[in-house]
Amino acid sequence: MPLLEPVIDIRSLDLLNSVDECGSIAQAAKRHRMSQPAASMRLRGLEDALGLRLLDRSHGRAMLSAEGVAVVKWGAGVLESARLLHLSAQALRTKGKNQLRVVASMTVAEYLVPGWLSRMQTLEPSVVVSLEMGNSQHVLEVMLDGGAEIGFVEGQNAPRELSSRIVQSDELVIVVAPTHPWVKRRKPVSPLEVAKTPLVVRESGSGTREVLEAAMRVLGLEVRPFIELGSTTAIKAAVSSGSAPGVLSWLAVADDVRDGRLIVVKTGVSSLERSIRAVWSKQRPLAPSAKRLLRQLG
């Protein structure tokens, strides 16, 4: 089936996603190694192509409009497919060479794996890496099926068929928009109030959801979802709109908290710390490139 006109420029969509993650056109331009005027021109071209106002420029600083937030959410799958196509083509070009297949849960893949692989490829440029993303349940299924040499998950104990090692720690936090009533609270929000409040959460099967439900279960409470979303970006957008509090990894919200876009709320819910684990098969030797990656992680 032919593409609809006008064809959307993938690089412009990627740039818009960076504006969302970085908080400004200037920082997004720096990430993409281009000038701010060039970035602004590319984003205006995307707006013209879609016929939508993706950025609100009325307050002296370009921020995503409601339409822009929606396009970033819808475009996440497009960008991931484009990256997968690039990696797959690269793998075909280098068939038979040193390859490493990595599968990681969403938060780990977005905020940790790129840095790990960048350092590895600086030291070992001959290694061709392909990265697959999914929730923690998906990662474990891929590893059990032999679909990758090494995987990374959050908060889960590995099945008996897999070896595992903790490589980093993380913490879940409850965040709200700056306008949310909880921001003015002087005392921590009680676990019971958290349980009674509909939350923006990840889908079942994700490591984030598993840790949250386990922490509430210890207190004899349950999570009450307001909406379940499959990506960190989508949850941040929903929370920023002021619709409801959300639960996310500190890794995912650190920049947003620093810049004042989201506020961390203190609660009486403990045990929100979690381990990030590397997992690999017990049935076959760990690939040399995977061993070297593990060694770099300490």
Buried (B, 14 or more C-beta within 10 A) or exposed (E): EEEEEEEBEBEBBBBBBBBBBBBBBBBBBBBBEBEBEEBBEBBEBBBEBBEBEBBBEEEEEBBBBEBBBBBBBEBBEBBBEBBBEEBEEEBEEEEEEBBBBBBBBBBBBBBBBEEBBEEBBEEBEEBBBBBBBBBBBBBBBBBBEEEBBBBBBBBBEBEEEBBBEEBBEBEBBBBBBEEBEBEEEEEBBEBEEBBEBEBBBBBEBBBBBBBBBEBBEEBEBEBBBBBBBBBBBBBBBBBBEEBBBBBBBBBBBBBBBEEEBBBBBEBEBEBBEBBBBBBBBEEEEBBEBBBBBBEBBE
